[in-house]
Amino acid sequence: MDHPLICIVGPTGAGKSSLALRFARAFNAEIVNCDSLQLYRGFDIGSAKTPVAERADVPHHLLDVLEPDSVYSAGDYGRAARAALFDISGRGRLPLVVGGTGFYLRALLDGLPELPTREPGLRERLTQREQSHPGALHRILKRLEPSAAARIHAQDTQKLVRALEVRILTQRGMPDLATGAPLSGYHVLQIGLAPEREKLVEAIAQRTRCMFELGLVEELRGLLHGGLTGEEKPFEALGYKQVLRHLRGELSLEEAISSTEIETRQYAKRQMTWFRRDPRVHWIPGFGSEEVVFQEAVGQVSNLQRV
């Protein structure tokens, strides 16, 4: 018989973590993080990690497991998350996947095609080429594989390097995502949170201000003083990249806050577009902190456990 698996998805600011903690306590569940930024140690305020004291009684997996300079892919996440699921289910507990990184969730549930392992020397040469000639990697990929270049932003160096790396090593383009091996042995319920747009905009504005008030600038300054350069992948995340520009004198504090809020709203919209494309998601209107949302979700999970 398949094990039950619950996934809580939706846009940033929708209250996924709040709902997940109540769920975990109600259903004896363990949380598997599916937020790419929360994988990294030290990036706490800007990633909206639940404070340690609030999550102490609920086991969490794939949270604070990477150093900031680690290279990590969706494929890496998919393999690690599946291992976590098997461990949790094997102990008779309910796994609860929570987060808004849609591509990571796809890697977990649907699998990704097999790709060649990274070749550090090649990656270094490609990265140096981009640093010396900005835009070069996108131009090369556009010549070699126009369809892939059309899907990748010209400034997304990490994705450009990977696409060219695969092309060079295999002499073929990136394989179709549909060739991945889906997760088996689980009966999956995906619950999506869908607050009203105007209320979500307000929530994002409030959360952004709160992050800065809680010490986002000081957190980033401490990371830099601890030996990081600002070039590590987590510094590309919303909030952190704005604060980095503020500390470098490129933005005022108010401009950094405003930019973070605007880009977070845009990101939330992209998240909803991503998850709305998946017909397997069961949508619940409202925020995860609302009692009516919790009760509706409990009903869906109870039905799943009876299957």
Secondary structure, DSSP 8 states (H G I E B T S, - for coil): --EEEEEEE--TTS-HHHHHHHHHHHHTEEEEE--TGGGBTT--TTTT---HHHHTTS-EESSS-B-TT----HHHHHHHHHHHHHHHHHTT-EEEEE-S-HHHHHHHHT---------HHHHHHHHHHHHHSTTHHHHHHHHH-HHHHHHS-TT-HHHHHHHHHHHHHHSS----GGGS----SEEEEEEEEE--HHHHHHHHHHHHHHHHHHTHHHHHHHHHHTT--S-SGGGGSTTHHHHHHHHTTSS-HHHHHHHHHHHHHHHHHHHHHHHHT-TTEEEEES-TTSHHHHHHHHHHHHHHHH-
